[in-house]
Amino acid sequence: MKLPLLDRYILKSYLTILVSFFFILMFIFIIQTVWVFIDEFAGKGLDVSVLLRFLLYYSPKLIPLVLPLTILLASIMTFGNFAERYEFAAMKSAGISLMRAMRPLIVVNSIACLATFYVANTVIPLAEFKTYNLRKNLSKMRPALAIIEGMFNDIGESNIKVARKYGENDKLLENVIIHEKSPNQVNNVVIKAARGELKSEEVKEGLQLVLYDGYRYEEVVQKNKRKKNDPHNRIAFKQYTMNIDLRAFNNVDLNETSYSNTFKMQNINELSQSIDSLTKGYVSEIEGFANTVYLRTGIKSVNRLKNTFTNDSFKGRKGFLDAFTTKQQEQILSTAINNINIQLSNFNNQKQLFFIREKVINLHRLWRDDKFVNAYATLLLFFVGAPLGAIIRKGGFGLPIVVALTIFLTYHFAGTLFKNSAEDGSLHPFWGAWLISIVLTVVGLVATIRASKDKSVFDIERIRLQINLPINLIVKKFKK
């Protein structure tokens, strides 16, 4: 079936802009990705094919960000060009409404919506799986470059933590702590130094670490296990050199895929199953903690001490304690105070643990809803951009780009703000994912209705008259 000439003209105008800007924006975001991850590739002697493979794996994650922006920009520019060249006025004079002109593009963007959902639910989890494993494998190739400040890093047979890296190629270290691994998996040797320096070129297939101004602690394991405290050696040094064997790290298979435990690697069904299991575990953990708190209160032991217990209802502290002797009352009050202090400490510790558990569940829920939100955004931003283009009546690269970037940045940053609020429980995950889309849906409906009636979104002249009318009346009364 051959499309009408008008539909073909609208589709050609729209798709030309859409495809052009999609590839331009994808190129810009890919360059930005290379800039962000340049530290993970620099100085490792990698082939160009490895970098291209990483970009290939990472590119699908850019589609939910680039495609909605491209659709918004293309719709504003297309209908802005129609209005600026009076083509839209000619359509209206021929009895063609705004919705009729948008009909072929609604079909195209509906297909884009379904394609985005497929990418978000199928391609992106696979791409995240490949990207995550490739980055992990790359970090093993040169572990000297994989030392992260402020946390322990497994390098060879040692576990190294540094407070700060500085100098040329980050070879100088500050406040170094090293735990040496032993065959029996017991940490018997700890080394602390004020400064350190990495010299990978000094040792073939290894890493030389020179430490300055520190101490080496070694626990001496005795055969006689009856003694509670084992002796240890403490040696101070001005300079201490360690040679770390990296032969096992240099033989890294970049195709290895042994990491598959992040929620970003899951589709909707897998996320739903993870949410159910995490929620059940979270509820079970809360119930277990509540039972533990109840047992630690000592209520059962208090009831055993009580001589007469005629009423289960609590009628105040004085009436409750009258059933006990003075010595028992002192013991009960002392036990109660100690229990309260212990429970307050337990509550503070458990509160942080529950917060982490809840945050993990919220992240799973947000990531699941995000797949629907990203797909819906491709259709939503078209219904926002098309009527706005007809209203502003400007095409080209000037005002349409400014309007499109303003709307998209507002949409993106507001969505990020709501998602961050939903992560810590300040906002329900559903509203964190959907609230900005619901608000923008209302804006799109209002803009479509007013553009169909050939009205602006805000009637500035009418607003000005409504503001000036009471001011003029006040001025006239003041003059009289």
C-alpha positions in Angstrom: 0.0 0.0 0.0 1.5 3.3 -1.1 1.5 6.1 1.4 -0.1 9.4 0.5 2.2 12.1 -0.8 1.8 14.3 2.3 2.7 11.4 4.7 5.8 10.6 2.6 6.9 14.3 2.7 6.4 14.5 6.5 8.2 11.2 7.1 11.1 12.2 4.8 11.5 15.6 6.6 11.3 14.0 10.0 13.5 10.9 9.4 16.2 13.0 7.7 16.7 15.1 10.9 16.2 12.1 13.2 18.8 9.9 11.6 21.3 12.7 11.2 21.1 13.9 14.8 21.0 10.3 16.2 24.4 9.5 14.7 25.9 12.9 15.6 24.7 12.6 19.2 25.8 8.9 19.5 29.3 9.9 18.2 29.5 12.7 20.8 28.4 10.4 23.7 30.9 7.7 22.6 33.7 10.2 22.6 32.6 11.3 26.1 32.6 7.6 27.1 36.2 7.2 25.9 37.2 10.3 27.9 35.5 8.9 31.0 37.2 5.5 30.8 40.5 6.6 29.4 42.3 5.7 32.6 41.3 2.1 32.4 42.9 1.7 28.9 45.9 4.0 29.0 49.3 2.4 29.4 48.1 -1.2 29.1 49.4 -1.9 25.6 45.9 -2.9 24.4 44.9 -3.4 20.7 42.5 -1.1 19.0 40.1 -4.1 18.7 39.8 -4.2 22.5 38.8 -0.6 22.7 36.3 -1.0 19.8 34.9 -4.0 21.5 34.4 -2.0 24.7 32.6 0.8 22.8 30.5 -1.8 21.1 29.4 -3.3 24.4 28.8 0.2 25.9 26.9 1.7 23.0 23.5 0.1 23.7 23.4 1.8 27.1 23.5 5.1 25.3 20.4 4.5 23.2 17.8 5.2 26.0 19.6 8.5 26.5 20.3 9.5 22.9 17.1 8.4 21.2 14.6 10.4 23.3 16.7 13.6 22.9 16.9 13.0 19.1 13.2 12.5 18.8 12.4 15.6 20.8 14.9 17.6 18.7 13.7 16.2 15.4 10.0 16.8 16.2 10.5 20.4 17.2 12.6 21.2 14.2 10.3 19.4 11.7 7.1 21.0 12.8 8.9 24.3 13.4 10.0 24.2 9.8 6.5 23.5 8.6 5.1 26.4 10.6 7.9 28.8 9.6 7.5 28.1 5.9 3.7 28.3 6.2 3.4 24.7 5.2 1.4 23.9 8.3 -1.0 26.8 7.5 -1.5 25.3 4.1 -2.3 21.9 5.7 -4.9 23.5 7.9 -6.4 25.4 5.0 -6.8 22.0 3.2 -8.5 20.6 6.3 -5.6 18.6 7.6 -5.3 19.0 11.4 -2.2 18.7 13.6 -3.1 15.2 14.7 -3.6 14.1 11.1 -0.1 15.5 10.2 1.4 13.7 13.3 -0.3 10.3 12.4 2.6 8.8 10.3 5.1 10.0 12.9 3.1 8.4 15.7 3.5 5.1 14.0 7.2 5.6 13.5 7.7 6.6 17.1 5.6 3.7 18.4 7.9 1.4 16.6 10.9 3.3 18.2 9.2 2.9 21.6 8.9 -0.9 21.2 12.5 -1.1 19.9 13.8 0.9 22.9 12.0 -1.5 25.3 13.6 -4.5 23.5 17.0 -2.9 23.8 16.5 -2.0 27.5 15.2 -5.4 28.4 17.4 -7.7 26.3 20.4 -5.9 24.7 21.4 -3.7 27.6 21.6 -6.5 30.2 23.8 -8.5 27.9 25.9 -5.4 27.1 26.3 -4.7 30.8 27.4 -8.3 31.4 30.0 -8.0 28.6 31.2 -4.5 29.7 31.5 -5.4 33.4 33.5 -8.6 32.7 35.8 -6.8 30.2 36.6 -4.1 32.7 37.3 -6.6 35.4 39.6 -8.5 33.1 41.4 -5.3 32.1 42.0 -4.3 35.7 43.8 -7.6 36.2 46.3 -7.0 33.4 48.0 -4.1 35.2 47.0 -4.2 38.8 49.3 -1.3 39.6 47.0 0.9 37.7 43.9 -0.7 39.4 44.8 0.4 42.9 41.9 2.4 44.1 42.3 5.0 46.8 40.7 4.4 50.2 40.0 0.7 49.8 41.9 -2.7 49.9 43.0 -4.0 46.5 44.0 -7.6 45.8 47.4 -7.6 44.0 49.4 -10.8 43.7 49.7 -12.3 47.2 49.1 -9.0 49.0 46.1 -6.9 49.9 47.1 -3.2 49.5 45.3 0.0 50.7 46.5 3.5 50.0 45.1 6.8 51.2 46.3 8.8 48.1 48.0 8.4 44.8 50.0 11.2 43.2 53.0 12.1 41.1 53.8 10.9 37.5 51.4 8.1 36.5 50.2 7.9 40.1 53.3 6.0 41.1 53.7 7.7 44.5 51.6 6.4 47.4 50.7 7.9 50.7 49.7 6.0 54.0 50.2 2.5 52.7 48.7 -0.6 54.5 49.6 -4.1 53.3 48.2 -7.4 54.5 50.3 -10.3 53.3 48.4 -13.5 52.5 49.7 -16.7 54.0 49.1 -20.3 52.8 46.8 -21.0 55.8 44.6 -18.0 54.9 45.5 -16.3 58.2 46.7 -12.7 58.2 49.9 -12.8 60.2 51.9 -10.0 58.6 50.8 -6.3 58.4 53.0 -3.6 56.9 52.3 0.1 57.4 54.3 2.9 55.7 54.0 6.6 55.5 55.0 6.7 51.8 55.5 4.3 48.9 56.6 4.1 45.3 55.7 1.8 42.5 58.6 0.6 40.2 57.1 -1.9 37.8 60.0 -1.6 35.4 62.5 -3.0 37.9 61.1 -6.5 38.1 60.4 -8.7 35.0 56.8 -9.8 35.0 56.3 -8.3 38.5 55.9 -5.2 40.5 58.4 -3.6 42.8 57.0 -1.6 45.7 59.4 0.5 47.8 58.1 1.6 51.2 59.5 4.4 53.3 59.2 5.2 57.1 57.1 2.4 58.4 56.7 -0.7 60.5 56.3 -4.4 59.8 54.2 -6.4 62.3 54.3 -10.2 62.3 52.4 -12.4 64.6 54.4 -15.4 65.8 52.3 -18.5 65.8 53.2 -20.9 68.7 52.6 -24.6 68.8 51.3 -24.3 72.4 47.8 -23.1 71.9 47.0 -22.8 75.6 48.4 -19.3 75.8 45.8 -16.6 75.0 48.2 -14.0 73.7 50.7 -14.9 70.9 53.9 -12.8 70.7 54.6 -10.7 67.7 57.5 -9.0 66.1 57.6 -5.3 65.3 60.3 -4.0 63.0 60.8 -0.3 62.1 62.3 0.6 58.7 63.4 3.6 56.7 63.1 1.7 53.4 61.5 -1.6 52.6 61.3 -3.2 49.2 58.7 -5.7 48.1 58.7 -7.7 44.9 55.2 -8.8 43.9 54.8 -11.7 41.4 52.3 -10.8 38.6 52.8 -13.6 36.2 49.4 -15.0 36.9 47.9 -11.5 36.3 49.6 -11.0 33.0 48.0 -14.1 31.5 44.5 -12.7 31.5 41.7 -13.9 29.2 39.7 -10.9 28.1 36.9 -13.2 27.0 36.4 -14.6 30.5 32.9 -14.0 31.8 32.8 -15.0 35.5 30.9 -12.0 36.9 27.1 -12.1 36.6 25.8 -10.9 39.9 24.7 -7.3 39.3 21.1 -6.1 38.9 22.0 -4.2 35.7 22.6 -7.6 34.0 19.0 -8.8 34.6 15.8 -8.4 32.5 12.3 -7.7 33.8 11.5 -11.2 34.8 14.8 -11.8 36.5 14.5 -8.4 38.3 11.0 -9.3 39.5 12.3 -12.6 40.9 15.2 -10.8 42.6 12.9 -8.3 44.1 10.6 -11.0 45.5 13.5 -12.9 47.1 15.2 -9.8 48.4 11.9 -8.5 49.9 11.2 -11.9 51.6 14.7 -12.0 53.0 14.4 -8.3 54.2 11.1 -9.1 56.0 12.5 -12.2 57.5 15.5 -10.3 58.7 13.3 -7.7 60.4 11.2 -10.3 62.1 14.3 -12.1 63.3 15.7 -8.9 64.7 12.4 -8.1 66.4 12.3 -11.5 68.1 15.9 -11.0 69.2 15.1 -7.6 70.7 12.1 -9.1 72.5 14.3 -11.9 74.0 17.0 -9.5 75.0 14.5 -7.3 76.9 14.4 -9.9 79.7 10.6 -9.8 79.9 10.4 -13.6 80.3 12.8 -13.6 83.3 10.9 -10.7 84.9 7.6 -12.7 84.7 9.3 -15.6 86.3 10.4 -13.5 89.2 6.9 -12.0 89.8 5.1 -13.6 92.7 1.6 -12.7 91.8 0.4 -11.7 88.3 -3.4 -11.1 88.3 -3.8 -8.7 85.3 -2.0 -8.8 82.0 -2.4 -5.1 81.4 0.3 -2.6 82.3 -0.8 0.0 84.8 2.3 2.1 85.2 5.8 1.5 86.5 5.0 1.9 90.2 2.1 -0.6 90.2 4.2 -3.0 88.3 7.2 -2.9 90.6 5.1 -3.2 93.8 4.8 -6.9 93.2 8.6 -7.3 93.7 10.9 -6.9 96.7 13.2 -3.9 96.9 16.3 -5.8 95.9 14.4 -7.3 92.9 13.2 -3.8 91.9 16.8 -2.5 91.9 17.8 -5.5 89.7 14.9 -4.9 87.3 15.6 -1.2 86.9 19.3 -1.8 86.5 18.7 -4.5 83.9 16.2 -2.3 82.1 18.6 0.6 81.9 21.4 -1.7 80.6 19.0 -3.3 78.1 17.9 0.1 76.8 21.5 1.2 76.3 22.3 -2.1 74.5 19.2 -1.9 72.4 19.8 1.7 71.3 23.3 0.7 70.2 21.9 -2.3 68.3 19.2 -0.2 66.8 21.7 2.3 65.4 23.8 -0.5 63.9 20.8 -2.4 62.5 19.3 0.8 61.1 22.3 1.2 58.8 22.1 -2.4 57.7 18.3 -2.2 57.0 18.9 1.0 55.1 21.4 -0.8 52.8 19.0 -3.8 52.3 16.2 -1.4 51.4 18.4 0.6 49.1 19.3 -2.6 47.2 15.6 -3.5 46.8 14.8 0.1 45.6 17.6 0.0 43.1 16.1 -3.3 41.6 12.7 -1.7 41.4 14.0 1.5 39.8 16.0 -0.4 37.3 12.9 -2.5 36.4 10.6 0.5 36.0 13.4 2.4 34.1 13.0 -0.1 31.2 9.3 1.0 30.8 10.1 4.7 31.4 12.9 4.8 28.7 10.6 3.2 26.2 7.7 5.6 27.0 10.0 8.6 26.8 10.5 8.1 23.1 6.8 8.5 22.5 6.2 11.1 25.2 8.9 13.5 24.0 7.5 13.4 20.5 4.0 14.5 21.7 5.8 17.3 23.6 8.1 18.4 20.7 5.7 18.3 17.8 3.1 20.7 19.2 5.9 23.0 20.6 7.4 23.1 17.1 4.1 24.2 15.7 3.7 26.8 18.4 7.1 28.5 18.3 7.1 28.5 14.5 10.8 28.4 14.2 13.0 25.8 12.4 16.7 25.4 11.8 19.4 25.1 14.5 18.6 28.1 16.7 15.6 28.2 18.9 14.5 24.6 18.4 17.8 23.3 19.8 17.7 25.6 22.8 14.1 24.6 23.6 14.8 20.8 23.1 17.9 20.9 25.3 16.1 22.9 28.0 13.2 20.4 28.1 15.4 17.3 27.9 17.9 18.5 30.6 15.0 19.4 32.9 13.4 16.0 32.2 16.7 14.1 32.8 18.0 15.9 35.9 14.5 16.0 37.5 14.2 12.2 36.8 17.7 11.7 38.4 16.7 13.7 41.4 13.6 11.7 42.0 15.4 8.4 41.5 18.1 9.4 44.1 15.2 10.2 46.5 13.7 6.8 45.8 16.9 5.0 46.4 17.1 6.0 50.1 13.4 5.5 50.7 12.4 9.2 50.7 10.1 8.6 47.7 8.4 5.4 46.6 10.3 3.7 43.7 7.3 3.9 41.4 7.0 7.7 41.8 10.8 8.0 41.6 10.7 6.4 38.2 7.4 7.8 36.8 6.7 11.2 38.4 8.6 13.4 35.9 7.1 11.4 33.0 3.6 11.9 34.4 4.2 15.7 34.7 5.6 15.8 31.2 2.6 13.9 29.9 0.3 16.6 31.2 2.5 19.2 29.5 2.4 17.3 26.2 -1.4 17.0 26.3 -1.8 20.8 27.0 0.6 21.7 24.3 -1.1 19.3 21.8 -4.6 20.7 22.6 -3.5 24.3 22.3 -1.5 23.7 19.1 -4.5 22.0 17.6 -6.5 25.2 18.3 -3.7 27.4 16.9 -3.0 28.9 20.3 0.2 29.3 22.2 1.0 27.4 25.4 0.8 30.6 27.4 -1.3 33.5 26.2 1.2 36.2 27.2 -0.9 39.0 26.0 -3.9 37.9 28.0 -1.8 37.4 31.1 -0.4 40.9 30.7 -3.9 42.4 30.4 -5.1 40.6 33.5 -2.1 41.9 35.5 -2.4 45.5 34.1 -6.2 45.7 34.7 -6.2 45.9 38.5 -3.0 48.1 38.4 -4.8 50.6 36.1 -7.9 50.7 38.4 -5.7 51.4 41.4 -3.9 54.2 39.5 -7.2 55.8 38.5 -8.6 55.7 42.0 -5.3 57.2 43.3 -5.5 60.1 40.8 -9.1 60.8 41.8 
